[in-house]
Amino acid sequence: GLERGESVALLNDQKFSEGPEVTFFGQPVNAAPGPSRLALRFGTVMQPISVVRLPGVRFRVTVHEPIPVPPTGDRQADIARGVQAITTFIEDRVREVPEDWFWVHKRWPQKVYEALPPEA
């Protein structure tokens, strides 16, 4: 586990009903605080990795720059800062290759969908 310096993999693009409110594509969402909490608890960084589909049955795996979550003494603010950093990372990846993303759930709160113009 993390206490022994080992890595833990987490998928972090899921919808959460609770958790810090952050901005995702200009809209408020609640996001998973777990990775930020773990980084703070074990004094480590969050190591983002992305996978992009290539032609055929091939994929490109990229290990990105670590996301530090240094403690400032305000644990809730530290967690929220880390969650926003992860969320921004995911948004950037979606912008790069939107065709690789498909959510089977509604990612934003219902009020965001209600504010959308009706489909033509």
Buried (B, 14 or more C-beta within 10 A) or exposed (E): EEEEEEEEEEEBBEBBEEBBBBEBEEEEBBBBBBBBBBBBEBEBBBBBEBEBEEEEEEEEEEEEEEBEBEEEEEEEEBBBBBBBBBBBBBBEBBEEEEEEEEEEEEBBBEEBEEEEEEEE
